[in-house]
Every structure is written in structure tokens, then in C-alpha cells.
Amino acid sequence: MAVPERYARYYLENAPSLVVLIILNLALVLVGVNFYVETMPGVPLFLWPLYADSPTAVALFAASLFTLLPNLGKRLSDSPQNLPLAYLNTIAFVWLVQFGLWTFTALNLGFSHYYAPPWTNPGILDYWGIIIAHLAFIPEAYLIPNYGKTTRGALVAAFVLMMANNVFDYVFGYHPPLRYKVGIVLPILSVGITFLSVFAASHAMDRLE
């Protein structure tokens, strides 16, 4: 399954729409990093990409889109294919699905710690903004199968990296800032989402020959 080809071609084969999509995602990286910036000094520099989960997902997607620039003027199906691109596109897909679903899950598990009941809280618009913005990661991920392929090694690498991220988050306590104690439910759901994300990539993306 992927975003229908006609829509993917419209947005990814035309220079103006592709450039706007890249710029938009790079802007979202900056917006996302702003959420983490106060707590990032307490995290080792080389681990920032694992800590800033959502900005990393969007940055990976922007990098994936950037590889399409040399293909402008050609069909999306003629995009270059090689092993490094298979790894990049697979990891980008998995990161987008993981943290689109993770944010939805984490925010709703601790809803009462962030928001009053919807009918009494004008801040509920903020809630829906966060939810919609992160669930939009998923259709972005499903643009990738229109031009990106995967391999067994890329899927294994994406799974290992994401499981390492789960360990980093819940064993060492470097999960994104939350207003409630993590407990056991969120880590279990996070691991489940990891399996789902890699499974989705495996079924959505064709194999690189």
C-alpha cells in the first residue's frame, strides 16, 4: 500500500511542490527541536537524534525527498535505486510511522496531565494540532514506497535502530519529556508500534533487486 501514484507523482515530480515539501519538513524539524531544546543539554550530543524523536523522523524524510531532486523531469518510477538509498528510505519510513503513532499514544495515555476535559478546555485545539501534525507523518511515510525500495538488511537495520531507541528511552530514561511517569504500558506499546512500523515498511515497499 502507498499513497496513490497519481498524487505522489504530482507532488514529487514537480520542482515547486517537491521543494515546498522539503522546506516544509525542514521547518518542522526546527519547530520540533524547539520542544526538546531545554532538555537536550542533559543528553550526550551524539544521542540527540535518538532523543529528538519526531524531528529526526521529519529530517530523515526531508533527506529522502532531497534525493529526488536529481530525478526532476523524469518519472518517479525512474528514481535512482541503490543500497544506501534503500536503507535511508526504509529507516525514514519506519521512523515516521513509529513517532506518528507514538505521539498519538503517549499524549492520549496521559491526556489528563495535559488537558482538562475537551468540553471545558479551550486548549483542546492545541491537542488536536499536535495529534493531526504527528498523524500526518503516516501519509508522508506512504509517499516513500512510490520511489523507494527496501531490502531485508534495511528492514533489520531499521528494527535494530528502533529497538535501540526504545532501550535508550525506557531503560536509560531518555524518552521525550512527559508530564507523567512512564510506567509499563507506554514501553510495551512502543515496542508493539516498532514491530508494526517495520511490518508496514516490509509490506508497503518493494524489494531492491
N, C-alpha and C positions, 0 to 999 in steps of 0.2 A: 504494500500500500504506500502511496505517496500523494503529495499534492498533485491534482490533475495536471498533466503535461502542458496543456494549453495555458494554464495560469503560470506555471513555473517558467515556461518559455517567455511569456510576456514580461515577467519581472526580471528574469536573469539573462535574457539575450539582448536586451536593450540597455545601452550605456546609461541613459539618465536614471532609469529605475534601479539598475544594479548599483550605481554609485550612491544614490539616495539610500538604498537599503544598507549598504556598507557604512555610510556616515551615520545613519540612524542607530545601528548596532554599536558603533564606536561611542556614540553619545550615551547610549545606555550603559556601556562599561563605566563611564565616568560617573553617571548617576548612581550605579550600583556600588562603586568603590566608596562613594561618599557615606554609605551606610556602615562601612567597615572601618573607615579611616581612624576613628578614635581608638579602636582596639587593636589595630594592626601592629603598633609598636611592640606589643607583647608577644607577637608571633615571629619566629625566625623568618628572615627575608625570603629565603629560598622556598618556604612553605606558604607564602602568600597566595599563590594560585590555587592551592587546596583550601585555604581558609575562605577566600572571597569566592564562594561557590558560583553564584549567579553571574557576577561579572566575568568570571573565567569562561563560563558556558557561552556567553554572548561574544566574548573575544575570540573564542575558537570558531564560532560561526562566522564572524567577520573575516577571520583568516581564511576560512573555507571559501567564502564568497570572493575574496580577493584573488584567489587562484583562477577565477573565471574571467578576469579582465583580459588576459591574452586571447581568450576564445571569442571575444566580441566580434560580431559579423558572421559567426558560424552557428550552426545548430547546437543546442545544449547537449545533445547526444554525442557531439564530436569533442566534448571537453577532454582535456588530457587525462590519461589514466596511468598511474604508476603506484608502486608500493607505498612511498611516503604519503601520497595523497589519500590512499585508501585508509591509512592509519589516522591521518588528520580528520577526514570526513567521518569516519566511524566514531572516533572519540568525541568530535563535536556533536554528532547525533546523540550519543549516549549522555553527554553532559547536559544537553538541552532538555531531554526528556526527564532525566533524573531530577534536575533542580526546578523544572516547571512543576512537576508533581510533588517534589519535596516541600516546596514553599507552600503550596496549597495544603498539604498535610500538616506541616508544622504550625502554620498560622491557625488552622481550624482546631487542632488539638488544644491549643492554648488560647482560644478565642476570647474567653472571659478575662484573660490577663491583659488584653489589648483593647477590647471594645466592650461597651455596655450593650445590652440587648439592641438589636437593629432598629426596633421601633422607637427607641428613646435616644439614640446616639447619632448626631449629625456626622460624626467621624466615620460612619459606616461607608461613606463614599471613598475614604482612604483605603478601607479594607478591599472594596471592590476594585479599586485602581491597582493595588498590589496583586490581587488574585488574577485579574484579567491580563496584566502585564506579564506575569510568570506563566500562565497557561498558554500565552501566545508563543512561548518557547517551543511548544509541541508542533504547531504547524510550521514553524521555522525549521525544526528538525526534519519534517517530512518534505521539505523542499530538496533536501540533500540527495535522496535516492534518485532524483531526476538527473543528476550529473555525477554523483559519487558512487563508487563501488567499495566493497569491503572484502576482507579475507578472514580466514579462521584466526590467523595470528593477530589481526587488528581487533577482532572481537574479544579474543583472550586478553589482549593488552588493555582494552577499554574496561573489561571486567576487573582485572587486577588493579588498575589505577583507581577505579571507583570503590573497590573494596578497601584499598589503602586509604582512600579519603574517608570512608566510614570509620576505620580504625582511628585515624587522625582526629575525627570529630568526636567520637564517643568514648574511646579508650583514653585518649590524651586530653580530651575536653576542649578541643579547638573548633567545635561546631559554631556556626554563626550565632551572634548574640541573640538570646531569647529571654523573655521575661518570666520564664517558669523553669522549674527543674525538669531535666530531660526525662528521667525515669527510664523505663524499659520499653515502653510502647513505641516511641519515636525511633530508637535504633533498630528495632525489629522491622518496622515499616520501611525504614530507609534501606535496609538490606533487601527487602522484598521489592522495593522500587528499582534497585540496582539490577536484580535479575530480570525484572520486567523491561527495563530500558535496553539491556543487552539483547534480550529476546526480540524486542521490537526492531532493533537495528538489524539483527540477523534476518528477520523476515521481510523487512522493507527494502533492504539494499541488495542489489545483485552482486555476485561474486566477481572479483577481478580474475581474469584468466591468466 
